[in-house]
Amino acid sequence: CNLSSNATMGVNMTPGGTAADDGDATSLAVYGGEVHLGVHEIPTVTLNGAGKLYNDSNFTTINQYSGTAYNQVAATITTANVLGGTFYVNSTGTITTLNAKNAAVIDCRQDSRSKTITNINLYGRSTFKDPNGVVAATNGFDLHDANLDDITLDLAPNKTWTQSAI
């Protein structure tokens, strides 16, 4: 999906719709423009370039190299590899594994509903924003090839964070 920067595309955005794909499409790559995904069966999505992705459904994997992604409604993701750009967590659905690398920004400030991220892996120069404490970090935060000086954390005050080896 290589849209011009001002183009918009929607896939099955009808409320109450059924899957827009019968299982033949195994991936979607977004390189520009704006893509809105409703109910679908596309297991792997890649976001690269200056594109924007608005997601309302479940993924197995999202690979985000740049651009802006909005995970919305109750969408669940098995693995989110955010290697650049900004990833907004506006969904009550669970993210099993979140990997934030390079200058990636994970932003949980737009949605005040509770959400669960089971495994949060932060690498140098990444940013994680949850100042309202809406994320249940099931297994805490794992810092890989980084220490607290290498990442940016904007977390809720008055909490205890316990250090342990990974």
C-alpha positions as CSV (number, residue, x, y, z in Angstrom):
1,C,0.0,0.0,0.0
2,N,2.0,2.9,-1.3
3,L,-0.3,5.9,-1.0
4,S,0.6,9.5,-1.6
5,S,1.1,11.6,1.6
6,N,-2.5,13.0,1.4
7,A,-4.3,9.8,0.4
8,T,-6.6,7.8,2.7
9,M,-7.6,4.2,2.5
10,G,-10.0,2.2,4.7
11,V,-10.3,-1.6,4.9
12,N,-13.7,-2.9,6.3
13,M,-14.5,0.2,8.4
14,T,-18.2,-0.7,8.6
15,P,-19.4,-1.1,12.2
16,G,-20.3,-4.7,12.8
17,G,-18.6,-5.8,9.6
18,T,-17.0,-9.2,9.2
19,A,-13.4,-10.0,8.1
20,A,-12.5,-8.1,4.9
21,D,-10.1,-10.8,3.8
22,D,-10.7,-14.5,3.4
23,G,-7.2,-15.4,4.7
24,D,-5.3,-15.1,1.4
25,A,-3.5,-11.8,2.3
26,T,-0.8,-12.6,4.8
27,S,0.7,-9.1,5.1
28,L,0.1,-5.4,4.5
29,A,2.9,-2.8,4.1
30,V,2.1,0.9,4.5
31,Y,4.6,3.4,3.1
32,G,2.7,6.6,3.1
33,G,-0.7,8.2,3.4
34,E,-3.3,7.1,5.9
35,V,-4.7,3.6,6.3
36,H,-7.7,2.7,8.6
37,L,-8.1,-1.0,9.3
38,G,-11.3,-2.4,10.7
39,V,-12.1,-6.1,11.1
40,H,-9.6,-8.0,9.0
41,E,-7.5,-11.2,8.9
42,I,-4.1,-9.7,7.9
43,P,-1.6,-11.2,10.4
44,T,1.5,-9.1,9.7
45,V,1.5,-5.3,9.1
46,T,4.6,-3.2,8.3
47,L,4.6,0.6,8.7
48,N,7.5,2.4,7.0
49,G,7.9,5.9,5.7
50,A,5.6,8.8,6.8
51,G,2.4,6.7,6.9
52,K,-0.3,6.7,9.5
53,L,-2.0,3.5,10.5
54,Y,-5.3,3.4,12.5
55,N,-6.0,-0.1,13.7
56,D,-9.2,-1.5,15.1
57,S,-8.5,-5.2,14.9
58,N,-6.1,-8.0,15.9
59,F,-2.6,-8.5,14.5
60,T,0.0,-11.3,15.0
61,T,2.8,-8.9,14.3
62,I,3.3,-5.2,13.6
63,N,6.7,-4.0,12.4
64,Q,6.9,-0.2,12.6
65,Y,10.0,1.5,11.3
66,S,8.7,5.0,11.2
67,G,5.4,6.9,10.9
68,T,2.6,6.9,13.4
69,A,0.4,3.9,14.5
70,Y,-2.7,4.0,16.6
71,N,-3.8,0.8,18.1
72,Q,-7.5,1.4,19.0
73,V,-10.8,-0.1,20.4
74,A,-10.0,-3.6,21.8
75,A,-7.3,-4.6,19.2
76,T,-4.8,-7.2,20.5
77,I,-1.3,-7.6,19.2
78,T,0.9,-10.6,19.7
79,T,4.2,-8.8,18.9
80,A,4.7,-5.1,18.3
81,N,8.2,-4.3,17.0
82,V,8.4,-0.5,17.2
83,L,11.7,0.4,15.7
84,G,11.0,4.1,15.0
85,G,8.1,6.5,14.9
86,T,5.3,6.8,17.5
87,F,3.0,4.0,18.5
88,Y,-0.1,5.1,20.4
89,V,-1.6,2.5,22.7
90,N,-5.3,3.4,22.7
91,S,-6.7,-0.1,23.0
92,T,-8.0,-2.2,25.8
93,G,-6.7,-5.2,24.0
94,T,-3.5,-7.0,25.3
95,I,-0.1,-6.6,23.7
96,T,1.8,-9.8,24.5
97,T,5.3,-8.5,23.6
98,L,6.3,-4.9,22.9
99,N,9.8,-4.2,21.6
100,A,10.8,-0.5,21.5
101,K,14.1,0.3,19.8
102,N,16.0,3.2,18.4
103,A,14.1,6.4,18.8
104,A,10.7,4.7,19.1
105,V,8.1,6.4,21.2
106,I,5.4,4.3,23.0
107,D,2.6,6.7,24.0
108,C,-0.2,5.6,26.3
109,R,-1.4,9.1,27.2
110,Q,-4.4,9.5,24.8
111,D,-6.6,6.8,26.3
112,S,-7.5,6.6,30.0
113,R,-8.8,3.0,29.9
114,S,-6.8,0.2,31.5
115,K,-4.6,-1.9,29.2
116,T,-2.2,-4.8,29.6
117,I,1.2,-5.2,28.0
118,T,2.7,-8.5,29.1
119,N,6.4,-8.1,28.1
120,I,7.9,-4.6,27.6
121,N,11.4,-4.6,26.1
122,L,13.0,-1.2,25.9
123,Y,16.3,-0.6,24.0
124,G,18.5,2.4,24.0
125,R,17.0,5.8,23.0
126,S,13.4,4.5,23.2
127,T,10.6,6.3,25.1
128,F,7.7,4.9,27.1
129,K,5.0,7.3,28.2
130,D,2.3,6.3,30.7
131,P,2.1,9.2,33.2
132,N,-1.5,8.2,34.2
133,G,-0.5,4.6,35.1
134,V,-3.1,2.9,32.8
135,V,-0.8,0.1,31.7
136,A,-0.5,-3.1,33.6
137,A,3.1,-4.1,32.9
138,T,2.6,-7.8,33.7
139,N,6.4,-8.6,33.6
140,G,7.6,-5.1,34.3
141,F,10.1,-3.3,32.0
142,D,13.1,-5.0,30.6
143,L,16.0,-2.8,29.6
144,H,18.2,-4.4,26.9
145,D,21.6,-3.0,26.0
146,A,20.5,0.1,27.9
147,N,20.3,1.6,31.4
148,L,18.0,4.3,32.7
149,D,20.2,7.0,31.2
150,D,19.7,5.5,27.7
151,I,15.9,5.5,27.7
152,T,13.1,7.9,28.6
153,L,10.4,6.8,31.0
154,D,7.3,9.0,31.8
155,L,5.5,6.9,34.4
156,A,2.9,7.5,37.1
157,P,4.2,8.8,40.4
158,N,4.0,7.0,43.8
159,K,4.8,3.5,42.5
160,T,7.5,1.1,43.5
161,W,9.7,-0.4,40.7
162,T,11.8,-3.3,41.7
163,Q,15.0,-4.1,39.9
164,S,15.9,-7.7,39.0
165,A,18.1,-9.4,36.4
166,I,16.5,-10.5,33.0
